Amino acid sequence: MPSGSDVPDALLIPLVTGTQLAGRFSGQQLSALVLEVIPGSSLISAHRIRAGSSSLLTELVVRVPTGIQRLILRSFVSEWQGTPSEKARYSSLVQSTLEASGVPVPRLIWVDANGDRLGCPSILEARIPGRVFWPSASRPGAAQAIGRALKAIHSVAPPRGLPTPSRWVKWTMQSDTARSGWLHAHPKAALIAEAINSAAERPLRRRGVCSHGDFGPGNILWLRGRLSGVIDWETAELAPAGSDVGACRIDCYVTGGPALAEGFLEGYATEVRDSWYWELLCALKFVALYREWLPVWRSFGLDLDEATARGRIDAAITDALARAS
């Protein structure tokens, strides 16, 4: 297999988001980067990982003096919930902090938050064995493991410099772009907005913890039925615990049913105030986007039809509204 400077143009990797070509990395670029970051190494192969991530992922198989390593190059080009530079910076900041605590996050190897080297902000991390696979998340005890993992994350002192959720909450509730997505997507959308707005800033003023920002089964790896890692830290923030708990609860409810959601709460094992607030905020995303998410969920083993997904969304909204205060 080719390595080092012999990597051919067959390894050209286009970086595509939607229909927009964001650029591409040649085998020579990647080989030079690997050699610079890991002296004495050589690139064996590289390929895009296409499914299920808002960042652009490239797996690099690298020969090092001690054997073979698999790395993930995360390249950020989307402006969703932050700029690409912010995403690279926050990801690296939190992963470095959590790695020292023993939380199973990818080991950080290299960061270019400004995009000077490859033309877009990127980080290089060690690949954690395992895969996103919803059937694993649905096995007995798995929901509790998800809850325990989140509790461990929230128990780590957050690093300085993280954003708060105020910006995306404001955008969700007030921007014309966001409102056009959810305003007429559900018959209870107006009730959801009323409940969220009536809470004003109270939920946002709760003590902040080290928050994933998009925690749920879609960002959890499983290996032989065991939780092996938590990935995709680009939306990391300093947020109330309810932000992650509420997001994960409704995610579990929709993708696995109420038993998965309750199992997650059992694993987290700590009462969280204002969880309903964050559940309803996430519900606005679900009602607007769940049809687009169905093919992604299916690619990760989740056999979920549109009617079932919509029924669970409706039930989760009804439950959260009943707890709103």
Secondary structure, DSSP 8 states (H G I E B T S, - for coil): ---GGG--GGG-EEEEETTEEEEEE-HHHHHHHHHHHSTT-EEEEEEEE-SS-SSEEEEEEEEETTEEEEEEEEE----TTS-HHHHHHHHHHHHHHHHHHT-----EEEEETT-TTTSS-EEEEE--S-B--HHHHTSTTHHHHHHHHHHHHHTS---TT---THHHHHHHHH-HHHHHHHTTTSTTHHHHHHHHHHTTTTGGGS-EEEE-SS-SGGGEEEETTEEEEE---TT-EEEEHHHHHHHHHHHHHHHH-HHHHHHHHHHH-S--TTHHHHHHHHHHHHHHHHHHHHHHHHHTT----HHHHHHHHHHHHHHHHHH--
